[in-house]
Amino acid sequence: MRLAQRPLTDLDGAPGVAMSLLSRGTTAEHVRVDLAVLQPGASLPKHPAGQEQVFYVVTGEGRVAADDGVEHPVSAGWAVTWEPGEQHTSWADTTMTVVIIQRRGGS
């Protein structure tokens, strides 16, 4: 067993957003898992997904949008998947905790 405290670090360029790397992944599938906490009114600026990306809302409420700019409400239990290269953004309406999983390859 390995025990480690994973402190949150402010994300440069995204005020009100703090993240912690939970897992760098394995060489077989290159999975990366991050925990992000977005304060009310904070957003992750629009950017392309480098890999397939799953954005899972653990707590709170917010909105997400992809290339088309259409906002969709999300809350605890919702998962959003963006494909590699797909432009996307997210906003927190309340304090929102999310797990972000990025991986290469298929589903």
C-alpha positions in Angstrom: 0.0 0.0 0.0 1.1 3.5 -0.8 -0.4 6.5 1.0 0.2 10.0 -0.3 -1.4 13.4 0.3 -2.3 15.0 -3.0 -2.6 18.8 -2.4 -4.5 21.0 -4.8 -2.4 23.5 -6.8 -3.8 26.6 -8.5 -4.1 26.2 -12.2 -2.2 29.0 -14.1 -4.5 31.0 -16.4 -7.7 29.7 -14.7 -8.5 31.8 -11.6 -10.6 29.8 -9.1 -9.5 26.4 -10.4 -7.2 24.1 -8.4 -6.0 20.7 -9.6 -4.2 17.6 -8.3 -2.7 14.9 -10.4 -4.0 11.6 -9.1 -2.3 9.2 -11.5 0.2 9.6 -14.3 -1.1 6.4 -15.9 0.6 3.4 -17.3 2.8 3.0 -20.4 0.3 0.5 -21.8 -2.6 2.9 -22.2 -1.3 6.3 -21.1 -4.1 7.1 -18.7 -3.9 10.3 -16.6 -6.3 11.1 -13.8 -6.7 14.6 -12.3 -9.0 16.0 -9.6 -10.1 19.6 -10.2 -12.0 22.0 -7.9 -13.6 24.9 -9.6 -14.9 27.8 -7.4 -18.3 29.4 -8.3 -17.8 31.6 -11.4 -14.5 29.9 -12.3 -13.9 28.3 -15.7 -11.5 26.3 -17.6 -10.7 28.3 -20.7 -11.6 26.9 -24.1 -8.9 24.5 -25.3 -8.5 21.4 -27.5 -8.6 18.0 -25.9 -5.1 16.5 -26.3 -6.5 13.0 -25.9 -9.9 11.5 -25.4 -11.1 13.2 -22.2 -13.8 12.3 -19.6 -14.9 15.0 -17.3 -16.9 13.5 -14.4 -18.7 15.8 -12.0 -18.4 14.5 -8.4 -20.1 17.4 -6.6 -21.6 20.8 -7.5 -23.2 22.3 -10.6 -21.9 23.9 -13.7 -22.0 24.0 -17.5 -19.9 22.6 -20.3 -19.6 23.4 -24.0 -17.8 21.9 -27.0 -16.9 23.3 -30.5 -20.5 24.6 -31.1 -20.4 26.8 -28.0 -23.8 25.5 -26.8 -23.8 25.3 -23.0 -25.1 22.2 -21.3 -25.8 22.0 -17.5 -24.0 19.3 -15.5 -24.1 18.3 -11.9 -23.0 15.4 -9.7 -23.1 12.1 -11.6 -22.8 13.6 -15.1 -19.9 12.5 -17.4 -18.9 14.4 -20.5 -16.5 12.9 -23.1 -14.5 15.0 -25.5 -12.7 13.5 -28.5 -9.0 14.4 -29.3 -8.8 17.8 -30.7 -12.3 18.8 -29.8 -12.5 22.4 -28.4 -14.2 22.6 -25.0 -14.7 24.6 -21.9 -16.5 24.4 -18.5 -17.8 26.8 -15.9 -18.7 26.3 -12.2 -22.0 27.7 -11.0 -21.4 26.3 -7.5 -18.2 24.9 -6.1 -17.7 21.9 -8.5 -15.4 19.0 -8.0 -14.6 17.0 -11.1 -12.4 14.0 -12.0 -10.7 14.4 -15.4 -9.5 11.2 -17.1 -7.5 11.4 -20.3 -6.5 8.5 -22.3 -5.2 7.5 -25.8 -7.0 5.1 -28.0 -10.6 3.8 -28.1 -13.3 3.4 -25.5 
